[in-house]
């Protein structure tokens, strides 16, 4: 199966605190994947980092095999995101 979403040791820091630490995940074509966890677990931070709405601190993030930062425009042509809260 093709890998659709992949992260390797993905980390996002906010100053001295970290939003996500070393997130590793793989979602293959045809899989149904959901983020479940308590408030502050890093669900939204992971999604926003994958979509390059916020910049990662370190690690790798790919969608459709494309780098989430370098290929942001091409990825966003194919992916939709509806947040529970709107931020500007």
Jmol script that loads the backbone (N, CA, C; Angstrom):
load data "model"
ATOM      1  N   UNK A   1       0.838  -1.197   0.000  1.00  0.00           N
ATOM      2  CA  UNK A   1       0.000   0.000   0.000  1.00  0.00           C
ATOM      3  C   UNK A   1       0.878   1.254   0.000  1.00  0.00           C
ATOM      4  N   UNK A   2       0.344   2.309  -0.570  1.00  0.00           N
ATOM      5  CA  UNK A   2       1.047   3.592  -0.576  1.00  0.00           C
ATOM      6  C   UNK A   2       0.905   4.274   0.774  1.00  0.00           C
ATOM      7  N   UNK A   3       1.967   4.930   1.197  1.00  0.00           N
ATOM      8  CA  UNK A   3       1.921   5.715   2.431  1.00  0.00           C
ATOM      9  C   UNK A   3       1.389   7.098   2.084  1.00  0.00           C
ATOM     10  N   UNK A   4       0.316   7.508   2.745  1.00  0.00           N
ATOM     11  CA  UNK A   4      -0.318   8.798   2.482  1.00  0.00           C
ATOM     12  C   UNK A   4       0.197   9.866   3.438  1.00  0.00           C
ATOM     13  N   UNK A   5       0.306   9.534   4.718  1.00  0.00           N
ATOM     14  CA  UNK A   5       0.821  10.470   5.729  1.00  0.00           C
ATOM     15  C   UNK A   5       1.939   9.770   6.483  1.00  0.00           C
ATOM     16  N   UNK A   6       3.040  10.491   6.673  1.00  0.00           N
ATOM     17  CA  UNK A   6       4.158   9.904   7.413  1.00  0.00           C
ATOM     18  C   UNK A   6       4.885  10.992   8.191  1.00  0.00           C
ATOM     19  N   UNK A   7       5.145  10.714   9.458  1.00  0.00           N
ATOM     20  CA  UNK A   7       5.994  11.598  10.254  1.00  0.00           C
ATOM     21  C   UNK A   7       7.100  10.763  10.885  1.00  0.00           C
ATOM     22  N   UNK A   8       8.250  11.397  11.035  1.00  0.00           N
ATOM     23  CA  UNK A   8       9.387  10.760  11.700  1.00  0.00           C
ATOM     24  C   UNK A   8       9.959  11.756  12.695  1.00  0.00           C
ATOM     25  N   UNK A   9       9.974  11.370  13.936  1.00  0.00           N
ATOM     26  CA  UNK A   9      10.445  12.169  15.078  1.00  0.00           C
ATOM     27  C   UNK A   9      10.037  13.647  14.962  1.00  0.00           C
ATOM     28  N   UNK A  10       8.780  13.866  14.615  1.00  0.00           N
ATOM     29  CA  UNK A  10       8.233  15.215  14.447  1.00  0.00           C
ATOM     30  C   UNK A  10       8.084  15.894  15.807  1.00  0.00           C
ATOM     31  N   UNK A  11       8.662  17.067  15.925  1.00  0.00           N
ATOM     32  CA  UNK A  11       8.626  17.828  17.178  1.00  0.00           C
ATOM     33  C   UNK A  11       8.250  19.268  16.884  1.00  0.00           C
ATOM     34  N   UNK A  12       7.415  19.840  17.738  1.00  0.00           N
ATOM     35  CA  UNK A  12       7.069  21.258  17.684  1.00  0.00           C
ATOM     36  C   UNK A  12       7.228  21.824  19.084  1.00  0.00           C
ATOM     37  N   UNK A  13       8.116  22.794  19.222  1.00  0.00           N
ATOM     38  CA  UNK A  13       8.348  23.449  20.514  1.00  0.00           C
ATOM     39  C   UNK A  13       7.777  24.854  20.486  1.00  0.00           C
ATOM     40  N   UNK A  14       7.283  25.277  21.629  1.00  0.00           N
ATOM     41  CA  UNK A  14       6.832  26.653  21.837  1.00  0.00           C
ATOM     42  C   UNK A  14       7.716  27.222  22.932  1.00  0.00           C
ATOM     43  N   UNK A  15       8.807  27.855  22.554  1.00  0.00           N
ATOM     44  CA  UNK A  15       9.746  28.339  23.560  1.00  0.00           C
ATOM     45  C   UNK A  15      10.354  27.161  24.294  1.00  0.00           C
ATOM     46  N   UNK A  16      10.235  27.165  25.613  1.00  0.00           N
ATOM     47  CA  UNK A  16      10.805  26.079  26.420  1.00  0.00           C
ATOM     48  C   UNK A  16       9.875  24.874  26.534  1.00  0.00           C
ATOM     49  N   UNK A  17       8.600  25.050  26.187  1.00  0.00           N
ATOM     50  CA  UNK A  17       7.676  23.913  26.264  1.00  0.00           C
ATOM     51  C   UNK A  17       7.502  23.301  24.874  1.00  0.00           C
ATOM     52  N   UNK A  18       7.098  22.040  24.865  1.00  0.00           N
ATOM     53  CA  UNK A  18       6.934  21.335  23.597  1.00  0.00           C
ATOM     54  C   UNK A  18       5.471  20.997  23.372  1.00  0.00           C
ATOM     55  N   UNK A  19       5.011  21.245  22.158  1.00  0.00           N
ATOM     56  CA  UNK A  19       3.647  20.889  21.788  1.00  0.00           C
ATOM     57  C   UNK A  19       3.538  19.416  21.447  1.00  0.00           C
ATOM     58  N   UNK A  20       4.497  18.921  20.654  1.00  0.00           N
ATOM     59  CA  UNK A  20       4.580  17.498  20.327  1.00  0.00           C
ATOM     60  C   UNK A  20       6.053  17.085  20.374  1.00  0.00           C
ATOM     61  N   UNK A  21       6.288  15.855  20.768  1.00  0.00           N
ATOM     62  CA  UNK A  21       7.660  15.364  20.920  1.00  0.00           C
ATOM     63  C   UNK A  21       7.806  14.037  20.181  1.00  0.00           C
ATOM     64  N   UNK A  22       8.680  14.004  19.199  1.00  0.00           N
ATOM     65  CA  UNK A  22       9.061  12.771  18.497  1.00  0.00           C
ATOM     66  C   UNK A  22       7.863  11.939  18.030  1.00  0.00           C
ATOM     67  N   UNK A  23       6.937  12.565  17.320  1.00  0.00           N
ATOM     68  CA  UNK A  23       5.762  11.852  16.814  1.00  0.00           C
ATOM     69  C   UNK A  23       6.159  11.056  15.571  1.00  0.00           C
ATOM     70  N   UNK A  24       5.912   9.761  15.622  1.00  0.00           N
ATOM     71  CA  UNK A  24       6.143   8.867  14.491  1.00  0.00           C
ATOM     72  C   UNK A  24       4.815   8.224  14.129  1.00  0.00           C
ATOM     73  N   UNK A  25       4.364   8.416  12.895  1.00  0.00           N
ATOM     74  CA  UNK A  25       3.139   7.755  12.469  1.00  0.00           C
ATOM     75  C   UNK A  25       3.174   7.516  10.976  1.00  0.00           C
ATOM     76  N   UNK A  26       2.443   6.503  10.564  1.00  0.00           N
ATOM     77  CA  UNK A  26       2.295   6.168   9.154  1.00  0.00           C
ATOM     78  C   UNK A  26       0.831   5.840   8.911  1.00  0.00           C
ATOM     79  N   UNK A  27       0.251   6.481   7.897  1.00  0.00           N
ATOM     80  CA  UNK A  27      -1.116   6.186   7.492  1.00  0.00           C
ATOM     81  C   UNK A  27      -1.050   5.749   6.033  1.00  0.00           C
ATOM     82  N   UNK A  28      -1.508   4.537   5.772  1.00  0.00           N
ATOM     83  CA  UNK A  28      -1.472   4.000   4.418  1.00  0.00           C
ATOM     84  C   UNK A  28      -2.784   4.265   3.699  1.00  0.00           C
ATOM     85  N   UNK A  29      -2.711   4.252   2.376  1.00  0.00           N
ATOM     86  CA  UNK A  29      -3.898   4.457   1.551  1.00  0.00           C
ATOM     87  C   UNK A  29      -4.984   3.465   1.957  1.00  0.00           C
ATOM     88  N   UNK A  30      -6.203   3.962   2.116  1.00  0.00           N
ATOM     89  CA  UNK A  30      -7.334   3.120   2.483  1.00  0.00           C
ATOM     90  C   UNK A  30      -7.582   2.998   3.971  1.00  0.00           C
ATOM     91  N   UNK A  31      -6.618   3.397   4.789  1.00  0.00           N
ATOM     92  CA  UNK A  31      -6.803   3.348   6.240  1.00  0.00           C
ATOM     93  C   UNK A  31      -7.688   4.502   6.703  1.00  0.00           C
ATOM     94  N   UNK A  32      -8.412   4.265   7.763  1.00  0.00           N
ATOM     95  CA  UNK A  32      -9.147   5.327   8.449  1.00  0.00           C
ATOM     96  C   UNK A  32      -8.381   5.603   9.727  1.00  0.00           C
ATOM     97  N   UNK A  33      -8.007   6.856   9.934  1.00  0.00           N
ATOM     98  CA  UNK A  33      -7.147   7.227  11.050  1.00  0.00           C
ATOM     99  C   UNK A  33      -7.773   8.394  11.786  1.00  0.00           C
ATOM    100  N   UNK A  34      -7.793   8.342  13.097  1.00  0.00           N
ATOM    101  CA  UNK A  34      -8.318   9.442  13.904  1.00  0.00           C
ATOM    102  C   UNK A  34      -7.365   9.796  15.024  1.00  0.00           C
ATOM    103  N   UNK A  35      -7.398  11.052  15.423  1.00  0.00           N
ATOM    104  CA  UNK A  35      -6.603  11.514  16.561  1.00  0.00           C
ATOM    105  C   UNK A  35      -7.498  11.528  17.786  1.00  0.00           C
ATOM    106  N   UNK A  36      -7.130  10.775  18.806  1.00  0.00           N
ATOM    107  CA  UNK A  36      -7.887  10.728  20.047  1.00  0.00           C
ATOM    108  C   UNK A  36      -6.929  11.016  21.193  1.00  0.00           C
ATOM    109  N   UNK A  37      -7.345  11.884  22.108  1.00  0.00           N
ATOM    110  CA  UNK A  37      -6.514  12.174  23.267  1.00  0.00           C
ATOM    111  C   UNK A  37      -7.082  13.332  24.054  1.00  0.00           C
ATOM    112  N   UNK A  38      -6.591  13.529  25.258  1.00  0.00           N
ATOM    113  CA  UNK A  38      -7.085  14.622  26.103  1.00  0.00           C
ATOM    114  C   UNK A  38      -6.619  15.982  25.585  1.00  0.00           C
ATOM    115  N   UNK A  39      -7.217  17.029  26.125  1.00  0.00           N
ATOM    116  CA  UNK A  39      -6.783  18.386  25.795  1.00  0.00           C
ATOM    117  C   UNK A  39      -5.291  18.513  26.058  1.00  0.00           C
ATOM    118  N   UNK A  40      -4.604  19.155  25.131  1.00  0.00           N
ATOM    119  CA  UNK A  40      -3.175  19.388  25.307  1.00  0.00           C
ATOM    120  C   UNK A  40      -2.289  18.226  24.897  1.00  0.00           C
ATOM    121  N   UNK A  41      -2.879  17.175  24.324  1.00  0.00           N
ATOM    122  CA  UNK A  41      -2.085  16.001  23.935  1.00  0.00           C
ATOM    123  C   UNK A  41      -1.294  16.214  22.647  1.00  0.00           C
ATOM    124  N   UNK A  42      -1.648  17.234  21.870  1.00  0.00           N
ATOM    125  CA  UNK A  42      -0.918  17.527  20.640  1.00  0.00           C
ATOM    126  C   UNK A  42      -1.639  17.156  19.359  1.00  0.00           C
ATOM    127  N   UNK A  43      -2.925  16.846  19.450  1.00  0.00           N
ATOM    128  CA  UNK A  43      -3.686  16.461  18.258  1.00  0.00           C
ATOM    129  C   UNK A  43      -3.718  17.591  17.235  1.00  0.00           C
ATOM    130  N   UNK A  44      -4.168  18.751  17.639  1.00  0.00           N
ATOM    131  CA  UNK A  44      -4.258  19.896  16.723  1.00  0.00           C
ATOM    132  C   UNK A  44      -2.886  20.360  16.273  1.00  0.00           C
ATOM    133  N   UNK A  45      -1.919  20.335  17.162  1.00  0.00           N
ATOM    134  CA  UNK A  45      -0.557  20.737  16.798  1.00  0.00           C
ATOM    135  C   UNK A  45      -0.010  19.821  15.715  1.00  0.00           C
ATOM    136  N   UNK A  46      -0.255  18.529  15.822  1.00  0.00           N
ATOM    137  CA  UNK A  46       0.211  17.588  14.805  1.00  0.00           C
ATOM    138  C   UNK A  46      -0.438  17.882  13.459  1.00  0.00           C
ATOM    139  N   UNK A  47      -1.747  18.071  13.447  1.00  0.00           N
ATOM    140  CA  UNK A  47      -2.459  18.349  12.198  1.00  0.00           C
ATOM    141  C   UNK A  47      -1.996  19.674  11.600  1.00  0.00           C
ATOM    142  N   UNK A  48      -1.889  20.701  12.401  1.00  0.00           N
ATOM    143  CA  UNK A  48      -1.458  22.012  11.892  1.00  0.00           C
ATOM    144  C   UNK A  48      -0.022  21.978  11.394  1.00  0.00           C
ATOM    145  N   UNK A  49       0.810  21.152  12.007  1.00  0.00           N
ATOM    146  CA  UNK A  49       2.186  20.993  11.537  1.00  0.00           C
ATOM    147  C   UNK A  49       2.203  20.241  10.210  1.00  0.00           C
ATOM    148  N   UNK A  50       1.404  19.195  10.079  1.00  0.00           N
ATOM    149  CA  UNK A  50       1.317  18.466   8.817  1.00  0.00           C
ATOM    150  C   UNK A  50       0.884  19.379   7.674  1.00  0.00           C
ATOM    151  N   UNK A  51      -0.015  20.302   7.947  1.00  0.00           N
ATOM    152  CA  UNK A  51      -0.515  21.210   6.910  1.00  0.00           C
ATOM    153  C   UNK A  51       0.331  22.472   6.776  1.00  0.00           C
ATOM    154  N   UNK A  52       1.421  22.551   7.530  1.00  0.00           N
ATOM    155  CA  UNK A  52       2.327  23.716   7.529  1.00  0.00           C
ATOM    156  C   UNK A  52       1.608  25.010   7.880  1.00  0.00           C
ATOM    157  N   UNK A  53       0.567  24.896   8.696  1.00  0.00           N
ATOM    158  CA  UNK A  53      -0.067  26.099   9.241  1.00  0.00           C
ATOM    159  C   UNK A  53       0.803  26.655  10.356  1.00  0.00           C
ATOM    160  N   UNK A  54       1.588  25.779  10.974  1.00  0.00           N
ATOM    161  CA  UNK A  54       2.643  26.168  11.911  1.00  0.00           C
ATOM    162  C   UNK A  54       3.895  25.390  11.510  1.00  0.00           C
ATOM    163  N   UNK A  55       5.053  25.945  11.782  1.00  0.00           N
ATOM    164  CA  UNK A  55       6.309  25.303  11.388  1.00  0.00           C
ATOM    165  C   UNK A  55       6.775  24.310  12.438  1.00  0.00           C
ATOM    166  N   UNK A  56       7.261  23.176  11.977  1.00  0.00           N
ATOM    167  CA  UNK A  56       7.828  22.179  12.883  1.00  0.00           C
ATOM    168  C   UNK A  56       9.150  22.692  13.429  1.00  0.00           C
ATOM    169  N   UNK A  57       9.539  22.180  14.570  1.00  0.00           N
ATOM    170  CA  UNK A  57      10.846  22.494  15.138  1.00  0.00           C
ATOM    171  C   UNK A  57      11.896  21.542  14.581  1.00  0.00           C
ATOM    172  N   UNK A  58      11.533  20.259  14.476  1.00  0.00           N
ATOM    173  CA  UNK A  58      12.451  19.268  13.911  1.00  0.00           C
ATOM    174  C   UNK A  58      11.662  18.052  13.452  1.00  0.00           C
ATOM    175  N   UNK A  59      12.352  17.161  12.754  1.00  0.00           N
ATOM    176  CA  UNK A  59      11.726  15.940  12.273  1.00  0.00           C
ATOM    177  C   UNK A  59      11.262  16.068  10.839  1.00  0.00           C
ATOM    178  N   UNK A  60      10.543  15.046  10.387  1.00  0.00           N
ATOM    179  CA  UNK A  60      10.037  15.000   9.019  1.00  0.00           C
ATOM    180  C   UNK A  60       8.528  14.833   9.027  1.00  0.00           C
ATOM    181  N   UNK A  61       7.882  15.450   8.035  1.00  0.00           N
ATOM    182  CA  UNK A  61       6.444  15.297   7.849  1.00  0.00           C
ATOM    183  C   UNK A  61       6.163  15.272   6.353  1.00  0.00           C
ATOM    184  N   UNK A  62       5.453  14.226   5.918  1.00  0.00           N
ATOM    185  CA  UNK A  62       5.141  14.086   4.499  1.00  0.00           C
ATOM    186  C   UNK A  62       3.681  13.708   4.314  1.00  0.00           C
ATOM    187  N   UNK A  63       3.089  14.240   3.257  1.00  0.00           N
ATOM    188  CA  UNK A  63       1.754  13.849   2.811  1.00  0.00           C
ATOM    189  C   UNK A  63       1.882  13.522   1.325  1.00  0.00           C
ATOM    190  N   UNK A  64       1.362  12.382   0.905  1.00  0.00           N
ATOM    191  CA  UNK A  64       1.498  11.898  -0.477  1.00  0.00           C
ATOM    192  C   UNK A  64       2.965  11.800  -0.896  1.00  0.00           C
ATOM    193  N   UNK A  65       3.862  11.575   0.052  1.00  0.00           N
ATOM    194  CA  UNK A  65       5.286  11.498  -0.240  1.00  0.00           C
ATOM    195  C   UNK A  65       5.953  12.844  -0.430  1.00  0.00           C
ATOM    196  N   UNK A  66       5.187  13.929  -0.257  1.00  0.00           N
ATOM    197  CA  UNK A  66       5.704  15.284  -0.438  1.00  0.00           C
ATOM    198  C   UNK A  66       6.034  15.902   0.909  1.00  0.00           C
ATOM    199  N   UNK A  67       7.132  16.637   0.973  1.00  0.00           N
ATOM    200  CA  UNK A  67       7.523  17.329   2.200  1.00  0.00           C
ATOM    201  C   UNK A  67       6.481  18.395   2.533  1.00  0.00           C
ATOM    202  N   UNK A  68       5.988  18.381   3.757  1.00  0.00           N
ATOM    203  CA  UNK A  68       4.893  19.267   4.156  1.00  0.00           C
ATOM    204  C   UNK A  68       5.250  20.749   4.104  1.00  0.00           C
ATOM    205  N   UNK A  69       6.506  21.098   4.262  1.00  0.00           N
ATOM    206  CA  UNK A  69       6.892  22.507   4.184  1.00  0.00           C
ATOM    207  C   UNK A  69       7.262  22.905   2.760  1.00  0.00           C
ATOM    208  N   UNK A  70       8.110  22.128   2.115  1.00  0.00           N
ATOM    209  CA  UNK A  70       8.581  22.473   0.767  1.00  0.00           C
ATOM    210  C   UNK A  70       7.471  22.399  -0.274  1.00  0.00           C
ATOM    211  N   UNK A  71       6.546  21.458  -0.100  1.00  0.00           N
ATOM    212  CA  UNK A  71       5.488  21.229  -1.084  1.00  0.00           C
ATOM    213  C   UNK A  71       4.111  21.622  -0.564  1.00  0.00           C
ATOM    214  N   UNK A  72       4.064  22.591   0.333  1.00  0.00           N
ATOM    215  CA  UNK A  72       2.819  23.011   0.986  1.00  0.00           C
ATOM    216  C   UNK A  72       1.718  23.337  -0.021  1.00  0.00           C
ATOM    217  N   UNK A  73       2.038  24.107  -1.046  1.00  0.00           N
ATOM    218  CA  UNK A  73       1.024  24.542  -2.012  1.00  0.00           C
ATOM    219  C   UNK A  73       0.384  23.344  -2.704  1.00  0.00           C
ATOM    220  N   UNK A  74       1.185  22.401  -3.161  1.00  0.00           N
ATOM    221  CA  UNK A  74       0.642  21.220  -3.845  1.00  0.00           C
ATOM    222  C   UNK A  74      -0.175  20.342  -2.905  1.00  0.00           C
ATOM    223  N   UNK A  75       0.262  20.212  -1.667  1.00  0.00           N
ATOM    224  CA  UNK A  75      -0.481  19.411  -0.691  1.00  0.00           C
ATOM    225  C   UNK A  75      -1.833  20.054  -0.393  1.00  0.00           C
ATOM    226  N   UNK A  76      -1.845  21.360  -0.181  1.00  0.00           N
ATOM    227  CA  UNK A  76      -3.094  22.039   0.177  1.00  0.00           C
ATOM    228  C   UNK A  76      -4.110  22.047  -0.962  1.00  0.00           C
ATOM    229  N   UNK A  77      -3.677  21.805  -2.186  1.00  0.00           N
ATOM    230  CA  UNK A  77      -4.609  21.664  -3.309  1.00  0.00           C
ATOM    231  C   UNK A  77      -5.417  20.375  -3.193  1.00  0.00           C
ATOM    232  N   UNK A  78      -4.901  19.403  -2.449  1.00  0.00           N
ATOM    233  CA  UNK A  78      -5.509  18.077  -2.356  1.00  0.00           C
ATOM    234  C   UNK A  78      -6.132  17.753  -0.999  1.00  0.00           C
ATOM    235  N   UNK A  79      -5.862  18.569   0.018  1.00  0.00           N
ATOM    236  CA  UNK A  79      -6.269  18.248   1.389  1.00  0.00           C
ATOM    237  C   UNK A  79      -7.195  19.333   1.931  1.00  0.00           C
ATOM    238  N   UNK A  80      -8.250  18.926   2.614  1.00  0.00           N
ATOM    239  CA  UNK A  80      -9.132  19.866   3.294  1.00  0.00           C
ATOM    240  C   UNK A  80      -8.953  19.756   4.797  1.00  0.00           C
ATOM    241  N   UNK A  81      -9.203  20.854   5.486  1.00  0.00           N
ATOM    242  CA  UNK A  81      -9.065  20.878   6.951  1.00  0.00           C
ATOM    243  C   UNK A  81     -10.149  21.771   7.515  1.00  0.00           C
ATOM    244  N   UNK A  82     -10.946  21.234   8.424  1.00  0.00           N
ATOM    245  CA  UNK A  82     -11.994  21.994   9.086  1.00  0.00           C
ATOM    246  C   UNK A  82     -11.726  21.953  10.582  1.00  0.00           C
ATOM    247  N   UNK A  83     -11.108  23.013  11.126  1.00  0.00           N
ATOM    248  CA  UNK A  83     -10.781  23.019  12.555  1.00  0.00           C
ATOM    249  C   UNK A  83     -12.025  23.224  13.409  1.00  0.00           C
ATOM    250  N   UNK A  84     -11.955  22.754  14.639  1.00  0.00           N
ATOM    251  CA  UNK A  84     -13.067  22.974  15.563  1.00  0.00           C
ATOM    252  C   UNK A  84     -13.080  24.413  16.052  1.00  0.00           C
ATOM    253  N   UNK A  85     -11.908  25.044  16.045  1.00  0.00           N
ATOM    254  CA  UNK A  85     -11.790  26.453  16.424  1.00  0.00           C
ATOM    255  C   UNK A  85     -10.982  27.166  15.353  1.00  0.00           C
ATOM    256  N   UNK A  86     -11.447  28.335  14.949  1.00  0.00           N
ATOM    257  CA  UNK A  86     -10.752  29.106  13.925  1.00  0.00           C
ATOM    258  C   UNK A  86      -9.714  29.986  14.595  1.00  0.00           C
ATOM    259  N   UNK A  87      -8.514  30.024  14.028  1.00  0.00           N
ATOM    260  CA  UNK A  87      -7.463  30.894  14.549  1.00  0.00           C
ATOM    261  C   UNK A  87      -6.905  31.722  13.402  1.00  0.00           C
ATOM    262  N   UNK A  88      -6.394  32.903  13.743  1.00  0.00           N
ATOM    263  CA  UNK A  88      -5.805  33.789  12.725  1.00  0.00           C
ATOM    264  C   UNK A  88      -4.428  34.183  13.137  1.00  0.00           C
TER     265      UNK A  88
END
end "model"
wireframe off; spacefill off
backbone 0.3
color backbone group
